[in-house]
């Protein structure tokens, strides 16, 4: 094979290698084989070798991706199982009065508060849309990051 360009008569195009480093195998193996198949088709040359290489690389890439997905699923199952065990461990030790209070606040107070906020925002939007935008923007800047700050504060103690 020569290193002539793709437009050179009778020359075969070889992939450029300057500046490319393989990462976990061949970095551009699939695009190079696709290029070889397309070039062979355009030049009306046999494509069996390039097509076989493309098929093998595609199957290997699919198998590697399936293996990665399987490993991620196993890791996720382990995390979910551990989290479920920790939550169950802590919730089973809660006093019944705390559980009742949490259910009451979750089932009654949170929807009522959400309805109240929506009603106030609707009225504010009808009266003064600019003030409503300022209020929503302030809420997003100040109150949305607040749970993250409280978690960091608790961890620092």
CNS distance restraints for C-alpha pairs under 8 A (distance, minus, plus):
assign (resid   1 and name CA) (resid  11 and name CA) 7.65 0.50 0.50
assign (resid   1 and name CA) (resid  12 and name CA) 6.10 0.50 0.50
assign (resid   1 and name CA) (resid  13 and name CA) 7.89 0.50 0.50
assign (resid   1 and name CA) (resid  14 and name CA) 7.30 0.50 0.50
assign (resid   2 and name CA) (resid  11 and name CA) 6.34 0.50 0.50
assign (resid   2 and name CA) (resid  12 and name CA) 6.12 0.50 0.50
assign (resid   2 and name CA) (resid  13 and name CA) 7.27 0.50 0.50
assign (resid   2 and name CA) (resid  14 and name CA) 7.06 0.50 0.50
assign (resid   3 and name CA) (resid  11 and name CA) 7.57 0.50 0.50
assign (resid   3 and name CA) (resid  12 and name CA) 7.09 0.50 0.50
assign (resid   3 and name CA) (resid  13 and name CA) 6.26 0.50 0.50
assign (resid   3 and name CA) (resid  14 and name CA) 5.57 0.50 0.50
assign (resid   4 and name CA) (resid   8 and name CA) 6.02 0.50 0.50
assign (resid   4 and name CA) (resid  11 and name CA) 5.50 0.50 0.50
assign (resid   4 and name CA) (resid  12 and name CA) 6.49 0.50 0.50
assign (resid   4 and name CA) (resid  13 and name CA) 6.07 0.50 0.50
assign (resid   4 and name CA) (resid  14 and name CA) 7.49 0.50 0.50
assign (resid   5 and name CA) (resid  11 and name CA) 7.06 0.50 0.50
assign (resid   5 and name CA) (resid  12 and name CA) 7.40 0.50 0.50
assign (resid   5 and name CA) (resid  13 and name CA) 5.62 0.50 0.50
assign (resid   5 and name CA) (resid  14 and name CA) 7.85 0.50 0.50
assign (resid   6 and name CA) (resid  11 and name CA) 7.05 0.50 0.50
assign (resid   6 and name CA) (resid  12 and name CA) 6.71 0.50 0.50
assign (resid   6 and name CA) (resid  13 and name CA) 5.12 0.50 0.50
assign (resid   7 and name CA) (resid  11 and name CA) 7.83 0.50 0.50
assign (resid   8 and name CA) (resid  12 and name CA) 8.00 0.50 0.50
assign (resid  15 and name CA) (resid  32 and name CA) 6.79 0.50 0.50
assign (resid  20 and name CA) (resid  27 and name CA) 7.76 0.50 0.50
assign (resid  21 and name CA) (resid  27 and name CA) 7.13 0.50 0.50
assign (resid  22 and name CA) (resid  26 and name CA) 5.02 0.50 0.50
assign (resid  22 and name CA) (resid  27 and name CA) 4.88 0.50 0.50
assign (resid  23 and name CA) (resid  27 and name CA) 5.76 0.50 0.50
assign (resid  28 and name CA) (resid  32 and name CA) 6.08 0.50 0.50
assign (resid  29 and name CA) (resid  33 and name CA) 6.23 0.50 0.50
assign (resid  29 and name CA) (resid  57 and name CA) 7.53 0.50 0.50
assign (resid  30 and name CA) (resid  34 and name CA) 6.11 0.50 0.50
assign (resid  30 and name CA) (resid  54 and name CA) 6.55 0.50 0.50
assign (resid  30 and name CA) (resid  57 and name CA) 6.55 0.50 0.50
assign (resid  30 and name CA) (resid  58 and name CA) 7.17 0.50 0.50
assign (resid  31 and name CA) (resid  35 and name CA) 6.01 0.50 0.50
assign (resid  32 and name CA) (resid  36 and name CA) 6.14 0.50 0.50
assign (resid  33 and name CA) (resid  37 and name CA) 6.20 0.50 0.50
assign (resid  33 and name CA) (resid  50 and name CA) 6.09 0.50 0.50
assign (resid  33 and name CA) (resid  51 and name CA) 7.61 0.50 0.50
assign (resid  33 and name CA) (resid  53 and name CA) 6.79 0.50 0.50
assign (resid  33 and name CA) (resid  54 and name CA) 5.46 0.50 0.50
assign (resid  34 and name CA) (resid  38 and name CA) 6.17 0.50 0.50
assign (resid  34 and name CA) (resid  50 and name CA) 7.86 0.50 0.50
assign (resid  34 and name CA) (resid  54 and name CA) 6.62 0.50 0.50
assign (resid  35 and name CA) (resid  39 and name CA) 5.93 0.50 0.50
assign (resid  36 and name CA) (resid  40 and name CA) 6.06 0.50 0.50
assign (resid  36 and name CA) (resid  50 and name CA) 6.09 0.50 0.50
assign (resid  37 and name CA) (resid  41 and name CA) 6.16 0.50 0.50
assign (resid  37 and name CA) (resid  47 and name CA) 5.90 0.50 0.50
assign (resid  37 and name CA) (resid  50 and name CA) 5.47 0.50 0.50
assign (resid  37 and name CA) (resid  51 and name CA) 6.14 0.50 0.50
assign (resid  38 and name CA) (resid  42 and name CA) 6.13 0.50 0.50
assign (resid  39 and name CA) (resid  43 and name CA) 6.15 0.50 0.50
assign (resid  40 and name CA) (resid  44 and name CA) 5.85 0.50 0.50
assign (resid  40 and name CA) (resid  45 and name CA) 4.85 0.50 0.50
assign (resid  40 and name CA) (resid  46 and name CA) 6.41 0.50 0.50
assign (resid  40 and name CA) (resid  47 and name CA) 5.84 0.50 0.50
assign (resid  41 and name CA) (resid  45 and name CA) 6.13 0.50 0.50
assign (resid  41 and name CA) (resid  46 and name CA) 7.54 0.50 0.50
assign (resid  41 and name CA) (resid  47 and name CA) 6.82 0.50 0.50
assign (resid  47 and name CA) (resid  51 and name CA) 5.71 0.50 0.50
assign (resid  48 and name CA) (resid  52 and name CA) 5.95 0.50 0.50
assign (resid  49 and name CA) (resid  53 and name CA) 6.25 0.50 0.50
assign (resid  50 and name CA) (resid  54 and name CA) 6.07 0.50 0.50
assign (resid  51 and name CA) (resid  55 and name CA) 6.03 0.50 0.50
assign (resid  52 and name CA) (resid  56 and name CA) 6.15 0.50 0.50
assign (resid  53 and name CA) (resid  57 and name CA) 6.06 0.50 0.50
assign (resid  54 and name CA) (resid  58 and name CA) 5.99 0.50 0.50
assign (resid  55 and name CA) (resid  59 and name CA) 6.14 0.50 0.50
assign (resid  56 and name CA) (resid  60 and name CA) 6.10 0.50 0.50
assign (resid  57 and name CA) (resid  61 and name CA) 6.02 0.50 0.50
assign (resid  58 and name CA) (resid  62 and name CA) 6.12 0.50 0.50
assign (resid  59 and name CA) (resid  63 and name CA) 6.11 0.50 0.50
assign (resid  60 and name CA) (resid  64 and name CA) 6.10 0.50 0.50
assign (resid  61 and name CA) (resid  65 and name CA) 6.11 0.50 0.50
assign (resid  62 and name CA) (resid  66 and name CA) 6.11 0.50 0.50
assign (resid  63 and name CA) (resid  67 and name CA) 6.12 0.50 0.50
assign (resid  64 and name CA) (resid  68 and name CA) 6.21 0.50 0.50
assign (resid  65 and name CA) (resid  69 and name CA) 6.18 0.50 0.50
assign (resid  66 and name CA) (resid  70 and name CA) 6.11 0.50 0.50
assign (resid  67 and name CA) (resid  71 and name CA) 6.19 0.50 0.50
assign (resid  68 and name CA) (resid  72 and name CA) 6.12 0.50 0.50
assign (resid  69 and name CA) (resid  73 and name CA) 6.07 0.50 0.50
assign (resid  70 and name CA) (resid  74 and name CA) 6.28 0.50 0.50
assign (resid  71 and name CA) (resid  75 and name CA) 6.23 0.50 0.50
assign (resid  72 and name CA) (resid  76 and name CA) 6.02 0.50 0.50
assign (resid  73 and name CA) (resid  77 and name CA) 6.06 0.50 0.50
assign (resid  74 and name CA) (resid  78 and name CA) 6.31 0.50 0.50
assign (resid  75 and name CA) (resid  79 and name CA) 6.34 0.50 0.50
assign (resid  76 and name CA) (resid  80 and name CA) 6.06 0.50 0.50
assign (resid  77 and name CA) (resid  81 and name CA) 5.92 0.50 0.50
assign (resid  78 and name CA) (resid  82 and name CA) 6.13 0.50 0.50
assign (resid  79 and name CA) (resid  83 and name CA) 6.09 0.50 0.50
assign (resid  80 and name CA) (resid  84 and name CA) 5.97 0.50 0.50
assign (resid  81 and name CA) (resid  85 and name CA) 6.20 0.50 0.50
assign (resid  82 and name CA) (resid  86 and name CA) 6.22 0.50 0.50
assign (resid  83 and name CA) (resid  87 and name CA) 6.10 0.50 0.50
assign (resid  84 and name CA) (resid  88 and name CA) 6.04 0.50 0.50
assign (resid  85 and name CA) (resid  89 and name CA) 5.97 0.50 0.50
assign (resid  86 and name CA) (resid  90 and name CA) 6.25 0.50 0.50
assign (resid  87 and name CA) (resid  91 and name CA) 5.98 0.50 0.50
assign (resid  88 and name CA) (resid  92 and name CA) 5.94 0.50 0.50
assign (resid  89 and name CA) (resid  93 and name CA) 6.76 0.50 0.50
assign (resid  90 and name CA) (resid  94 and name CA) 6.73 0.50 0.50
assign (resid  94 and name CA) (resid  98 and name CA) 6.59 0.50 0.50
assign (resid  94 and name CA) (resid  99 and name CA) 6.80 0.50 0.50
assign (resid  95 and name CA) (resid  99 and name CA) 6.61 0.50 0.50
assign (resid  96 and name CA) (resid 100 and name CA) 6.20 0.50 0.50
assign (resid  97 and name CA) (resid 101 and name CA) 6.20 0.50 0.50
assign (resid  98 and name CA) (resid 102 and name CA) 6.13 0.50 0.50
assign (resid  99 and name CA) (resid 103 and name CA) 6.14 0.50 0.50
assign (resid 100 and name CA) (resid 104 and name CA) 6.02 0.50 0.50
assign (resid 101 and name CA) (resid 105 and name CA) 6.08 0.50 0.50
assign (resid 102 and name CA) (resid 106 and name CA) 5.91 0.50 0.50
assign (resid 103 and name CA) (resid 107 and name CA) 5.80 0.50 0.50
assign (resid 104 and name CA) (resid 108 and name CA) 5.58 0.50 0.50
assign (resid 104 and name CA) (resid 109 and name CA) 6.98 0.50 0.50
assign (resid 105 and name CA) (resid 109 and name CA) 4.70 0.50 0.50
assign (resid 105 and name CA) (resid 110 and name CA) 6.15 0.50 0.50
assign (resid 106 and name CA) (resid 110 and name CA) 5.49 0.50 0.50
assign (resid 106 and name CA) (resid 111 and name CA) 7.71 0.50 0.50
assign (resid 107 and name CA) (resid 111 and name CA) 6.92 0.50 0.50
assign (resid 108 and name CA) (resid 112 and name CA) 6.33 0.50 0.50
assign (resid 109 and name CA) (resid 113 and name CA) 5.98 0.50 0.50
assign (resid 110 and name CA) (resid 114 and name CA) 6.12 0.50 0.50
assign (resid 111 and name CA) (resid 115 and name CA) 6.10 0.50 0.50
assign (resid 112 and name CA) (resid 116 and name CA) 6.18 0.50 0.50
assign (resid 113 and name CA) (resid 117 and name CA) 6.19 0.50 0.50
assign (resid 114 and name CA) (resid 118 and name CA) 6.23 0.50 0.50
assign (resid 115 and name CA) (resid 119 and name CA) 6.13 0.50 0.50
assign (resid 116 and name CA) (resid 120 and name CA) 6.18 0.50 0.50
assign (resid 117 and name CA) (resid 121 and name CA) 6.09 0.50 0.50
assign (resid 118 and name CA) (resid 122 and name CA) 6.00 0.50 0.50
assign (resid 119 and name CA) (resid 123 and name CA) 6.21 0.50 0.50
assign (resid 120 and name CA) (resid 124 and name CA) 5.99 0.50 0.50
assign (resid 121 and name CA) (resid 125 and name CA) 5.95 0.50 0.50
assign (resid 121 and name CA) (resid 132 and name CA) 6.57 0.50 0.50
assign (resid 122 and name CA) (resid 126 and name CA) 6.30 0.50 0.50
assign (resid 123 and name CA) (resid 127 and name CA) 6.25 0.50 0.50
assign (resid 124 and name CA) (resid 128 and name CA) 5.75 0.50 0.50
assign (resid 124 and name CA) (resid 129 and name CA) 6.76 0.50 0.50
assign (resid 124 and name CA) (resid 131 and name CA) 7.23 0.50 0.50
assign (resid 124 and name CA) (resid 132 and name CA) 5.64 0.50 0.50
assign (resid 125 and name CA) (resid 129 and name CA) 4.39 0.50 0.50
assign (resid 125 and name CA) (resid 130 and name CA) 7.76 0.50 0.50
assign (resid 125 and name CA) (resid 131 and name CA) 7.59 0.50 0.50
assign (resid 125 and name CA) (resid 132 and name CA) 5.35 0.50 0.50
assign (resid 128 and name CA) (resid 132 and name CA) 6.44 0.50 0.50
assign (resid 129 and name CA) (resid 133 and name CA) 6.26 0.50 0.50
assign (resid 130 and name CA) (resid 134 and name CA) 6.25 0.50 0.50
assign (resid 131 and name CA) (resid 135 and name CA) 6.09 0.50 0.50
assign (resid 132 and name CA) (resid 136 and name CA) 6.14 0.50 0.50
assign (resid 133 and name CA) (resid 137 and name CA) 5.96 0.50 0.50
assign (resid 134 and name CA) (resid 138 and name CA) 6.02 0.50 0.50
assign (resid 135 and name CA) (resid 139 and name CA) 6.12 0.50 0.50
assign (resid 136 and name CA) (resid 140 and name CA) 6.17 0.50 0.50
assign (resid 137 and name CA) (resid 141 and name CA) 6.20 0.50 0.50
assign (resid 138 and name CA) (resid 142 and name CA) 5.92 0.50 0.50
assign (resid 138 and name CA) (resid 143 and name CA) 7.82 0.50 0.50
assign (resid 139 and name CA) (resid 143 and name CA) 5.14 0.50 0.50
assign (resid 139 and name CA) (resid 144 and name CA) 6.77 0.50 0.50
assign (resid 140 and name CA) (resid 144 and name CA) 5.26 0.50 0.50
assign (resid 140 and name CA) (resid 145 and name CA) 7.83 0.50 0.50
assign (resid 141 and name CA) (resid 145 and name CA) 7.13 0.50 0.50
assign (resid 142 and name CA) (resid 146 and name CA) 6.73 0.50 0.50
assign (resid 143 and name CA) (resid 147 and name CA) 7.93 0.50 0.50
assign (resid 145 and name CA) (resid 149 and name CA) 6.55 0.50 0.50
assign (resid 146 and name CA) (resid 150 and name CA) 6.22 0.50 0.50
assign (resid 147 and name CA) (resid 151 and name CA) 6.20 0.50 0.50
assign (resid 148 and name CA) (resid 152 and name CA) 6.27 0.50 0.50
assign (resid 149 and name CA) (resid 153 and name CA) 6.11 0.50 0.50
assign (resid 150 and name CA) (resid 154 and name CA) 6.15 0.50 0.50
assign (resid 151 and name CA) (resid 155 and name CA) 6.20 0.50 0.50
assign (resid 152 and name CA) (resid 156 and name CA) 6.17 0.50 0.50
assign (resid 153 and name CA) (resid 157 and name CA) 6.64 0.50 0.50
